[in-house]
Amino acid sequence: MDRPGNSVGQTRRGRPAKEWGADPVISFRLDYDLEWQLEHWRSVQTRAPSRSRAIRVLLRRALAAEKEREEGSKSDQ
């Protein structure tokens, strides 16, 4: 029951509703060798990024390189 003078009402317990703009969580498994390579790459960076950020950076680089390679092969034809 609401307290007197409380027009808002009782809040729900538990995890808050998804906020707009929140990034989805994606999980996956890495073999030990790939995890070691990722951690090594992070350690040699000037400011070591978080593991999540490192994965995002490397994934974006790989996708950009793939796109450039595809565009380069199309222009060669």
Secondary structure, 3 states (H helix, E strand, C coil): CCCCCCCCCCCCCCCCCCCCCCCCCCCCCCCHHHHHHHHHHHHHCCCCCCHHHHHHHHHHHHHHHHHHHHHHHHHHC
